[in-house]
């Protein structure tokens, strides 16, 4: 069985999108698509994906603007409490708990891994259920001040890989577990 990974990009101040759910800050960053912790190297080992409704709606709107097709050829689960229209094949809309869906995803993925595409709260739900193994993030040299947090939970992580990919600091963290007790500034 593969690992469950939250693979994402973030600003230096910890946001995956601005307050309008825009990723404009991300697409202007310089990166080497064959460089450290790159997407192609990651996605080849993924057998199923999960995303929240905000992420899905961003993908749908982006595809409508650009004329792009649904980019994933593996089964996808979208966590939502709203009615959404499918924009590709293999998409399942669900409001079931992540524990139940994780079992379905694992079965569908076979020996490959699971990717929690976003957002941060959905990744946190997987972590809260003890089902998130790692967070891989590209950290961009930009700050937003506010927006959607990368991981709105108090968790301990263990850095297991660190590299640079042009403008980005790239990091792989193992999820250790919920952070116990108060911390400075909390």
C-alpha positions in Angstrom: 0.0 0.0 0.0 1.3 3.5 -0.9 1.5 6.5 1.3 -1.0 9.3 1.7 0.6 12.6 0.8 -0.5 16.2 0.8 1.6 17.6 -2.1 1.1 21.3 -2.4 2.8 24.7 -2.7 2.7 27.5 -0.2 3.8 31.1 0.3 6.5 31.8 2.8 3.7 32.9 5.3 1.8 29.7 4.9 -1.0 30.2 2.4 -1.9 28.0 -0.5 -4.3 30.6 -2.0 -5.1 34.2 -1.4 -8.4 35.4 0.2 -10.1 35.2 -3.2 -8.8 31.6 -3.8 -6.4 32.8 -6.4 -3.1 31.0 -7.2 -1.7 33.9 -9.3 1.2 34.1 -6.9 2.2 30.5 -7.8 2.3 30.6 -11.6 4.9 33.4 -11.8 7.5 31.5 -9.8 10.5 30.1 -11.6 11.0 26.3 -11.3 12.7 23.4 -13.0 10.0 20.9 -13.9 12.5 18.1 -13.7 14.1 19.5 -10.5 13.8 18.5 -6.8 10.5 17.0 -5.6 8.9 17.7 -9.0 5.3 17.0 -10.0 6.1 14.4 -12.7 8.2 12.3 -10.3 5.5 12.5 -7.7 2.4 11.8 -9.8 3.7 8.7 -11.5 3.3 6.9 -8.1 -0.2 8.2 -7.4 -3.2 5.9 -7.8 -6.0 8.0 -6.5 -6.6 11.6 -5.5 -8.8 13.6 -3.1 -9.7 17.3 -3.0 -12.1 19.6 -1.4 -14.9 21.4 -3.2 -13.0 24.8 -3.3 -10.0 23.1 -4.9 -12.3 21.3 -7.4 -14.1 24.5 -8.3 -10.8 26.3 -8.8 -9.7 23.5 -11.2 -13.0 23.7 -13.0 -12.9 27.4 -13.4 -9.2 27.3 -14.5 -10.0 24.6 -17.1 -12.9 26.6 -18.4 -10.7 29.7 -18.9 -7.8 27.8 -20.5 -9.7 25.1 -22.4 -7.7 22.4 -20.5 -9.3 19.0 -19.9 -9.4 17.2 -16.6 -5.8 16.3 -16.0 -6.1 13.2 -13.9 -6.4 9.6 -15.2 -6.8 8.1 -11.8 -9.9 7.9 -9.6 -10.7 11.2 -7.8 -12.9 11.9 -4.8 -14.2 15.4 -4.2 -15.4 16.2 -0.7 -18.4 18.4 -0.7 -21.8 19.1 0.7 -22.9 20.9 -2.4 -24.1 19.7 -5.9 -21.2 20.0 -8.3 -20.9 19.1 -12.0 -18.3 16.5 -13.1 -15.6 18.0 -15.4 -14.0 14.6 -16.1 -14.2 10.9 -15.8 -13.6 8.9 -12.6 -14.8 11.7 -10.3 -16.8 10.7 -7.2 -18.5 13.4 -5.1 -18.8 12.5 -1.4 -19.7 13.9 2.0 -18.6 10.7 3.7 -16.0 10.9 6.5 -12.4 10.7 5.2 -11.9 7.4 7.0 -14.5 5.7 4.9 -13.3 7.3 1.6 -9.6 6.6 2.4 -10.4 2.9 2.4 -12.1 3.2 -1.0 -9.2 5.3 -2.3 -6.7 2.7 -1.1 -8.5 -0.1 -2.8 -8.7 1.9 -6.1 -5.0 2.9 -5.9 -3.7 -0.6 -5.6 0.0 -0.4 -4.6 0.2 3.3 -5.5 -0.1 6.2 -3.2 -2.9 8.6 -2.5 -2.7 12.4 -3.1 -4.6 14.9 -1.0 -4.6 17.7 -3.6 -6.1 20.3 -1.3 -7.1 22.2 0.6 -5.4 22.4 3.9 -8.5 21.6 6.0 -9.1 18.4 4.0 -5.5 17.4 4.5 -6.0 18.2 8.2 -9.0 15.9 8.3 -6.9 13.0 6.9 -4.2 13.8 9.5 -6.8 14.0 12.3 -7.9 10.5 11.3 -4.3 9.2 11.4 -4.3 8.7 7.6 -1.9 11.4 6.4 1.7 10.1 6.1 3.5 13.1 4.7 3.4 16.7 3.5 5.5 17.7 0.5 5.5 21.4 -0.2 7.1 23.9 -2.5 7.7 27.1 -0.5 7.5 30.2 -2.7 9.4 33.5 -2.0 6.2 35.5 -1.7 3.9 36.5 1.2 0.2 37.2 1.0 -0.7 38.3 4.5 -4.0 36.3 4.5 -5.8 33.6 2.6 -6.2 29.8 2.8 -3.8 28.3 5.2 -1.6 25.4 4.1 -2.5 23.2 7.1 -4.8 24.8 9.7 -3.9 22.4 12.5 -1.4 22.1 15.4 0.8 19.2 14.3 4.4 18.1 14.8 6.2 17.2 11.6 9.6 15.7 10.9 11.7 17.2 8.1 13.0 14.2 6.0 14.1 16.0 2.8 15.0 19.5 1.9 16.1 20.9 -1.5 15.9 23.9 -3.8 14.1 24.0 -7.1 15.0 27.4 -8.6 12.8 30.0 -6.7 11.3 27.4 -4.3 12.5 25.8 -1.1 11.2 22.2 -1.3 10.5 20.2 1.8 9.2 16.7 2.6 7.8 16.2 6.1 6.6 13.1 7.8 3.4 13.7 9.9 4.3 12.9 13.5 1.0 13.7 15.1 -1.1 16.3 16.8 0.8 18.9 18.8 0.2 18.5 22.5 0.0 21.4 24.9 0.4 25.1 24.5 3.2 26.6 22.4 4.8 30.0 22.4 2.6 32.6 20.9 -0.5 30.4 21.1 
